Amino acid sequence: TQLLAVGDVRSPFFPRSAMKPLQTLGLLRAGWSPADDEQVALACASHSGEAPHIDVVRRILADAGLDIDALDNTASFPLNEDAARAMVRAGQEPDRLHQNCSGKHSAMLATCTANGWPTSGYRDPAHPLQVAIRTVVEDVTGEPVAAVAVDGCGAPLFALSPTAVARAFGRLVTAGAGSHERRIADAMRAHPFLVGGTGRDITALMQQVDGLLVKDGAEGVCAAATTEGVGVVVKIDDGGGRARTLVLVEALNRLGVTTIDAGSVTNIAILGHGEPVGAIRAAF
């Protein structure tokens, strides 16, 4: 049942990293057996590249008998500014380990080893890993993939409607205890820092609102589900990220799901010469 719609919620779009929990579901169904829920949360994360994140990535790879050279995501500095500055001061270059998608990629590699699939070429949409992920994504969203592109990290990216993604997030939360879907939702909510990091809005939202599941994505995307299974997806048409969380919070508030103060989870400042001169608020 659709409770609230603003704009076009039926046309396909690219959910970017908001797809990671659904991709992780594909990995679990394909036979990945993570040692703990920290690894599940990290597979779903666009992490900030801080020490706790990197420790879990290393564990995922080690458990699969792999090293960091197996990673084939795009090299990058950490999203966290302090962690990035520390790398620069140490004379380090951007690498794949600290890039925000390394958890997903390490879990993809671990799934390949669990099935005896080649780890080389694991990003190819025709690789057995990616075929398995697509099948699961279409199952949980209830919608065929409309297009396949390449995400910023190099992994295949599937186009789906906002309605389908919201439906899938609701299913993660409401699935039965012991299911792969429920494990993903519970792992993310139990380890919100691993899903984001210091100062991240999605981490703050999951820490503040009991039972809320949230995952962000590039180009103004965010997906969420409440403990009751209400799924919400936001896509800002121009790709700007600063409106994303404000719109998500307003949508949750209008749905009567919870009461959240947007200022408590975002640090968006409109400054003139270093002084506040305005504010941003949702007005739909």
C-alpha positions in Angstrom: 0.0 0.0 0.0 1.4 3.4 -1.0 1.1 5.9 1.8 2.9 8.9 0.3 4.2 9.8 -3.1 5.9 13.0 -4.2 7.2 13.2 -7.8 7.8 10.2 -10.1 8.0 7.0 -8.0 7.4 4.5 -10.8 10.2 5.3 -13.3 13.5 3.4 -13.0 16.5 5.2 -11.4 19.9 4.1 -10.2 19.8 3.7 -6.4 23.6 3.8 -6.2 24.9 2.5 -2.8 21.4 2.2 -1.4 21.5 -1.1 -3.3 24.1 -2.6 -1.0 21.8 -4.3 1.5 20.0 -5.9 -1.5 23.3 -7.0 -3.0 24.3 -8.4 0.3 21.1 -10.4 0.4 22.3 -11.9 -2.9 25.6 -12.8 -1.4 24.0 -14.5 1.6 21.6 -16.5 -0.6 24.5 -17.5 -2.8 26.4 -19.1 0.1 28.5 -16.4 1.8 28.8 -17.4 5.5 30.1 -14.3 7.4 31.6 -15.0 10.7 29.6 -12.3 12.5 27.1 -9.5 12.0 29.8 -6.9 11.9 30.8 -8.4 8.5 27.2 -8.3 7.3 26.9 -4.6 8.3 30.2 -3.8 6.6 29.1 -5.5 3.4 26.1 -3.2 3.3 28.2 -0.1 4.1 29.5 3.0 2.4 31.9 3.2 5.2 34.1 6.2 6.1 37.4 4.3 6.0 38.1 4.6 9.8 40.1 2.0 11.6 37.1 -0.2 12.8 35.8 -0.3 9.2 39.2 -1.4 7.8 39.6 -4.1 10.5 36.3 -5.7 9.4 37.2 -5.6 5.7 40.5 -7.3 6.5 38.7 -10.0 8.5 36.3 -10.7 5.6 39.2 -11.2 3.2 41.2 -13.2 5.7 38.3 -15.6 6.4 38.1 -16.2 2.7 41.9 -16.8 2.4 42.3 -13.7 0.3 44.4 -10.5 0.7 43.7 -6.9 -0.3 45.3 -7.4 -3.7 42.1 -9.4 -4.7 40.0 -6.2 -4.3 39.0 -4.7 -7.7 37.1 -1.6 -6.5 38.2 1.9 -7.3 41.0 3.3 -5.3 40.2 6.2 -3.0 41.0 8.1 0.1 38.6 7.5 3.1 35.4 9.5 3.2 36.3 10.5 6.8 38.5 13.7 6.6 40.6 12.8 9.6 41.4 9.3 8.2 42.2 10.8 4.8 44.5 13.4 6.3 46.3 10.7 8.3 46.9 8.8 5.1 48.3 11.9 3.3 50.5 12.7 6.3 51.9 9.1 6.2 52.7 9.5 2.5 50.0 6.9 1.4 48.2 7.0 -1.9 44.5 6.3 -2.4 43.8 2.6 -2.2 41.1 0.0 -2.6 41.0 -1.0 1.1 40.0 2.5 2.3 37.5 3.1 -0.5 33.9 3.2 0.9 32.8 0.1 -1.0 35.6 -2.2 0.1 33.2 -4.1 2.4 30.9 -5.0 -0.4 33.7 -6.0 -2.7 35.4 -8.1 0.0 32.1 -9.9 0.6 31.7 -10.4 -3.1 35.1 -12.0 -3.3 34.3 -14.2 -0.2 31.1 -15.4 -2.0 33.2 -16.3 -5.0 35.6 -18.5 -3.0 32.7 -20.1 -1.2 31.3 -21.3 -4.5 34.5 -22.0 -6.3 33.8 -19.2 -8.8 36.8 -17.3 -10.2 37.7 -14.1 -8.3 39.1 -12.5 -11.4 36.4 -10.7 -13.3 33.9 -10.8 -10.4 32.6 -7.3 -11.4 31.5 -8.5 -14.8 27.7 -8.5 -15.0 28.0 -11.9 -16.7 30.0 -13.4 -13.9 28.1 -16.1 -11.9 28.3 -13.9 -8.8 26.6 -10.9 -10.5 24.0 -13.1 -12.2 23.1 -14.5 -8.7 22.9 -11.0 -7.2 20.6 -9.7 -10.0 18.3 -12.7 -9.6 17.9 -12.0 -5.9 17.5 -8.2 -6.4 14.6 -8.9 -8.8 13.0 -11.3 -6.4 13.1 -9.1 -3.3 12.1 -5.9 -5.2 9.4 -7.7 -7.2 10.5 -5.9 -10.3 12.8 -6.7 -13.3 16.0 -4.7 -13.6 15.4 -2.0 -16.2 19.0 -1.3 -17.0 22.6 -2.2 -15.9 25.3 0.4 -15.5 28.7 0.6 -13.7 28.7 2.1 -10.2 31.5 4.4 -9.0 33.3 1.4 -7.3 33.1 -0.6 -10.5 30.4 -3.1 -9.5 27.3 -3.5 -11.7 24.5 -1.2 -10.8 20.8 -2.0 -11.4 18.1 0.4 -12.3 14.7 0.0 -10.5 11.8 2.2 -9.5 11.8 3.9 -6.1 8.6 2.0 -5.3 10.4 -1.3 -5.8 13.4 -0.4 -3.7 11.1 0.8 -0.9 9.2 -2.5 -1.1 12.5 -4.4 -0.7 13.7 -2.4 2.3 10.3 -3.1 4.0 10.8 -6.8 3.4 14.3 -6.8 5.0 12.8 -5.5 8.2 9.6 -7.6 8.3 11.2 -10.9 7.3 11.1 -13.7 9.8 13.8 -14.3 12.5 16.6 -16.4 11.1 16.1 -15.3 7.5 18.9 -13.7 5.5 16.8 -10.6 5.0 16.3 -10.1 8.8 19.9 -10.7 9.5 20.9 -7.9 7.2 18.4 -5.5 8.8 19.4 -6.5 12.3 23.1 -6.3 11.6 22.9 -2.8 10.1 20.7 -1.5 13.0 23.0 -3.1 15.6 26.1 -1.7 14.0 25.2 1.8 12.6 28.7 3.1 12.9 30.0 0.4 10.6 27.3 1.2 8.0 28.5 4.9 8.0 30.9 6.4 10.4 31.8 9.4 12.5 29.4 12.4 11.8 27.4 10.5 9.2 23.7 11.2 9.0 22.6 7.5 8.4 24.6 6.5 11.5 22.9 9.2 13.6 19.4 8.3 12.3 19.8 4.6 13.2 21.3 5.5 16.6 18.4 7.9 17.4 15.4 6.1 16.1 14.7 2.6 17.4 14.2 0.0 14.7 14.9 2.4 11.8 17.0 1.0 8.9 18.7 3.5 6.7 21.2 3.3 3.7 22.5 6.2 1.7 23.6 6.4 -1.9 25.4 8.9 -4.1 23.5 11.4 -6.3 20.9 12.3 -3.6 19.6 8.8 -2.8 18.5 7.4 0.6 16.4 4.4 1.4 14.9 3.5 4.8 12.5 1.2 6.5 10.8 1.4 9.9 10.4 -1.4 12.3 6.8 -1.7 11.1 8.0 -2.3 7.6 7.2 1.1 6.1 9.8 1.6 3.3 10.8 5.1 2.2 13.1 6.0 -0.8 14.3 9.5 -1.6 16.0 10.5 -4.9 16.9 14.2 -5.4 16.6 14.8 -9.1 19.6 17.1 -9.5 21.8 14.6 -7.6 22.5 17.1 -4.8 23.1 15.4 -1.5 22.4 18.2 1.0 18.6 17.9 0.5 18.5 14.1 0.8 18.4 13.7 4.6 16.0 16.6 5.1 13.5 15.2 2.7 13.8 11.7 4.2 13.2 13.0 7.7 10.2 15.1 6.5 8.8 12.0 4.8 9.2 9.9 7.9 7.6 12.6 10.0 4.6 13.0 7.6 4.0 9.3 7.6 3.7 9.5 11.4 6.5 6.9 11.7 8.5 9.0 14.2 9.4 12.5 15.1 12.9 13.4 14.2 14.7 16.8 14.4 16.5 17.1 11.1 19.1 19.4 12.8 20.1 16.6 15.1 21.3 14.4 12.2 22.5 16.9 9.6 25.1 19.7 9.8 24.0 21.7 6.7 24.9 25.3 7.2 24.1 28.2 4.8 27.0 30.6 5.5 28.0 34.0 4.3 31.5 35.0 5.2 31.5 32.2 7.8 28.3 33.3 9.5 24.8 31.6 9.2 22.7 33.5 6.7 20.0 31.0 5.9 18.6 27.5 6.4 17.4 24.6 4.3 14.1 23.0 5.0 11.8 20.5 3.3 8.8 22.2 1.7 6.9 19.5 -0.1 
